[in-house]
Amino acid sequence: MALFGYNILLMALFILGLLADDGFGWAFLPLLLCTAPWSFIINTVLLHAGFAAGWFDGLIGNFILFVVLCGGTNSALLYLLITRVIYPKAVKTPPLTP
């Protein structure tokens, strides 16, 4: 349920960023903060260097880049954290037989 809520939050922040965009992209800052650190890495390394700038132009490209890839990476890490650290599966011990 937590991962579902996280992904819904990312999609809602993307839609709100589209609705409130002032031309400078500051409306997408909450989305970038929720997908950190991957969004900052992709924004500085890939897009400013010109690598993949042609692939991820426009609305669909930004959605795939930030919500799907960055949010998906964070979702996978959160899933591993929840299943391995917070709620690990109980180890079943065999019953003692006399």
C-alpha positions as CSV (number, residue, x, y, z in Angstrom):
1,M,0.0,0.0,0.0
2,A,2.9,2.4,0.7
3,L,4.4,1.9,-2.7
4,F,1.0,2.4,-4.4
5,G,0.6,5.6,-2.5
6,Y,4.1,6.7,-3.5
7,N,3.4,6.2,-7.2
8,I,0.0,7.9,-7.0
9,L,1.8,10.9,-5.3
10,L,4.3,11.0,-8.1
11,M,1.7,11.1,-10.8
12,A,-0.3,13.7,-8.9
13,L,2.8,15.9,-8.5
14,F,3.5,15.6,-12.2
15,I,-0.1,16.6,-13.1
16,L,0.0,19.5,-10.6
17,G,3.3,20.6,-12.1
18,L,1.7,20.7,-15.5
19,L,-1.2,22.7,-14.3
20,A,0.9,25.2,-12.3
21,D,3.9,25.5,-14.6
22,D,5.0,29.1,-14.8
23,G,7.4,28.7,-17.7
24,F,10.5,28.1,-15.6
25,G,9.7,24.6,-14.4
26,W,9.6,25.5,-10.7
27,A,6.3,23.8,-10.3
28,F,8.1,20.4,-10.8
29,L,10.4,20.9,-7.9
30,P,8.3,18.8,-5.5
31,L,8.4,16.0,-8.0
32,L,12.2,16.3,-8.3
33,L,12.5,16.2,-4.5
34,C,10.3,13.1,-4.2
35,T,12.3,11.2,-6.8
36,A,15.7,12.3,-5.4
37,P,18.5,11.4,-5.7
38,W,18.0,9.9,-9.2
39,S,16.2,12.9,-10.6
40,F,19.1,15.2,-9.8
41,I,21.6,12.7,-11.2
42,I,19.7,12.4,-14.4
43,N,19.0,16.1,-14.6
44,T,22.7,17.1,-14.2
45,V,24.5,14.2,-15.9
46,L,22.3,13.1,-18.8
47,L,20.3,16.1,-19.8
48,H,22.8,18.9,-19.4
49,A,25.5,16.8,-21.1
50,G,23.3,16.3,-24.1
51,F,23.2,12.5,-23.8
52,A,19.5,11.4,-24.3
53,A,18.2,15.0,-24.6
54,G,16.7,14.1,-27.9
55,W,15.1,11.0,-26.6
56,F,13.3,12.6,-23.6
57,D,12.0,15.8,-25.1
58,G,8.5,16.9,-24.4
59,L,5.7,15.9,-22.0
60,I,5.8,12.1,-22.5
61,G,9.6,12.0,-22.3
62,N,9.6,13.9,-19.0
63,F,6.9,11.6,-17.6
64,I,8.9,8.5,-18.6
65,L,12.2,9.9,-17.3
66,F,11.2,11.3,-14.0
67,V,8.0,9.4,-12.9
68,V,8.6,6.0,-14.5
69,L,12.4,5.7,-14.3
70,C,13.3,7.7,-11.2
71,G,10.1,6.9,-9.4
72,G,10.4,3.2,-10.4
73,T,14.0,3.1,-9.0
74,N,12.9,4.6,-5.7
75,S,9.9,2.2,-5.6
76,A,12.2,-0.8,-6.1
77,L,14.5,0.4,-3.3
78,L,11.5,1.1,-1.0
79,Y,10.2,-2.4,-1.7
80,L,13.5,-4.0,-0.9
81,L,13.7,-1.9,2.3
82,I,10.2,-2.8,3.4
83,T,10.5,-6.5,2.6
84,R,14.1,-7.1,3.8
85,V,14.5,-4.7,6.7
86,I,11.2,-3.5,8.1
87,Y,9.1,-6.6,7.7
88,P,11.3,-9.5,7.0
89,K,9.7,-12.9,6.6
90,A,9.8,-14.9,9.8
91,V,12.1,-17.9,9.6
92,K,10.2,-21.1,10.3
93,T,12.1,-23.4,12.6
94,P,11.2,-27.1,12.5
95,P,9.4,-28.4,15.6
96,L,11.6,-30.2,18.1
97,T,10.9,-33.9,18.1
98,P,11.9,-36.1,21.1
